[in-house]
């Protein structure tokens, strides 16, 4: 009687070894996947790069605005507190008359559209606290503008109409209120910068759920998962399974 091939401790069946060898040959002949990025991966990367750039621009403008108000708080107002009434009024009038220029307009009004665009571009890419940090920057900076226009600018206009001879009375009606408002808007402006910085330091995900910043899910990109079953095609290949058993 011809002895039968056995499976177990005596080794795999000759048929299974042949099938496994054929599967390995097919794997070797299969064309390698291109390492070059394709349109399906370039587009998400480009969108992610633009979103990151918008966020950094918002961070820069928020930082410049916060620095402007902070500088006023720690140097300008303290320096003016040391001068006499006529010098105080005339100096403040000169500052108010020259501060309305293009560079100031950029750092004062620029954060509004920049932060709004950053929220639109990144709110779906950020997760958890980073998302809410960026969203919180909007009301914080709106409060900064509202305090400036509704408070500081109103006081500036009133000071501009005062008679130099009444400098003492004008300063008494102006200084404490203006400084208080400046402190509040400094806090909101710095808070805006911190909120945007928190979002900028967080990793950005993809705008589509379940995907990474560079495009398709990393599991699908590396393991080539099937979109419907979530399994690798090789997992359903009997020949591949035999190769794993004979390895």
Secondary structure, DSSP 8 states (H G I E B T S, - for coil): -------BTTB--HHHHHHHHHHHHHHHHS-----S--HHHHHHHHHHHHHHHHHHHHHHHHHHHHHHHHHIIIIIHHHHTTS-HHHHHHHHHHHHHHS-SHHHHHHHHHHHHHHHHHHHHHTTT--THHHHHHHHHHHHHHHHHHHIIIIIHHHHHHHHTS-GGGHHHHHHHHHHHHHHHHHHHHHHHHHHHHHHHHHHHS----SSTT-BTTBS-HHHHHH-B-TTT-SBGGGG-HHHHHHHHH-
